[in-house]
């Protein structure tokens, strides 16, 4: 009797388009997706987010695409003897079971090449992620300004002048 009740659920799983679009990604969450703002006419920018895998199997992000750019590549920034190098991860990025991968400045990132528009602060940009098992996800990335490193040097220090 018990096995009979599971049949409709299995049929639903195969025929519900919502589930198919999400194949194998029920356990995957995306946090804090953002994309670096650009000035007009700038040809490329970088995007960042955290991908959390709560499932029991590894998930592999294979390709990324967006209508805002001609192509999006998965890149990793590495430092060798203080020299920064960027390499394209052509085989994708693995998110381990019960683990997370963080795309962050100076680390892993999405490289948007051939931008078709300016990325504005607070703007919303849709990015499509494809996974090895056929799973897909659409993530909305928010435009965010990077505060330049020199900005925090302008603190006033009158408190410290006790003579």
N, C-alpha and C positions, 0 to 999 in steps of 0.2 A: 504493500500500500504506500509505503514511504517513497519508493523510487518513482511511483506514478506521478506524485505531486511535483517532482523536479522537472518533468518533461516540458511543461509550458515555459518554465524559466529559461531552459536551454533554447527553445525556439525563439523566445523573445530576444535572447542574447544575440542570435544570428540575424534577426530581422529588424531590430531597432537600429535605425541609422545613427542615432546618437551614440550608442554603445560602439558601433563599428568605427566611428570617427575617433573613438577614444581607446581603441584596442590596446590593452595592456598598460594603459597609463592611469588607471584609477588610483594607483598608489603614488603617482608622481605629482609633486606640488611645485609651483614656481613662486619665488618670493622676491620682492623688491626689484622688479625689472626696470632698468632705466637706460637711457641712451644719451650720449654726450651731445650737447648742443653745438651747432656749427654757425659760422658766419656765412653770409650769402655766397654761393658759388664754390663752397668748399667741397672737394670731391669725395671725402670719406669721413667716417666717424666710428666710434666704438660703442658697443652696448654691453651691459652687464646684468646679471641676475644670479640668484641661487636656485639650484634645482635639487629638490629633496626627494629621495626615493625611499618610501616607507615599505616597499614590497620586499619579498624574500628572494627576488632575482635581480641581477644586474640589469640596468637599462642603458642602452647606448644611443646617444644623440648623434645622428649621422649628418644631417644637412639642416641649414637654416636659410630661409628666404624671406624677402619682404618686398612689397610693392614700392617702397621708398628708395630702393637701391638696385642697381643692375645685378649685383651679387653680394652675398653675405658669406664670409669665410669664418671658420673657427680658428682662432689664433691663440698661441701661448707665448707669453713674454718670458724670456729667461735671462739670467745675468751670469756671464762668465767673465771673471776678472774685472768686474765693474763695467763690462760692455754689455749693453742691452741688445738682445737679439729677439726677433719675432719669427716664429715659424708657424706655418699653416698645419693644422691637424687634419690631414686628409682622411684619416681613418675614423674620425669622430672622437667623441669624448664619452667615457664610460662613467655612469653614476652607480656606484656600488650599492648592493642591497643594503637596506637600513642605513644608508649613508647619504651624503650630500656633496655636490660640487658647487663651488662658488666662483662665478666669473667676476673678477674684480680688477680695478686698475692695477697695472704692473704684474698681472697674472694672466689667467685665461680670459678671453673676451671674444665677442662677435665683432668682426670687422665689416662694416657696411661700405662697399666700394661702388663708385659711380652713383653717388647720391642724386636723386631726381628732385630733391627739395631741401630747403633749409630746415634743420632740426631746431625747433623753438623750445624755450624753457616752458615746461608745463604741457607741451604738446603731447598727443597720444599717437603712437605709431604701432601698427599691427605687424607682428613678426610670426612667421610659421616655423615650427620646429618639427622635424621628422625623425623618428626613432627607428632603430634597426628592425624591430619586430612589426613594422608597419604602423605603429602608433603615431598619431599626429597631435599637435597642440598649437593653438593660436594664443600668443601672449601679447598683451598690450604693453608696450614699453613707454615710459614717460620721459620726455626730454628734461635733462637736468644740467645746469651749469656746473662746471668744475671751478671751485674756488682756487685761484692761483696761490702758489706757496708763499709768495711775497706778502699776501694780504694780511697775515697775522703779525707782521712786524710793527704795525702802527699803533700798538697799545701805548697809552700814556703811562709813564711810570712815576707820577709825582709822589705816590704813597711812600716810595722807598727812600726819599731824601730826608732822613732824620739827621739833623746836624747837632 
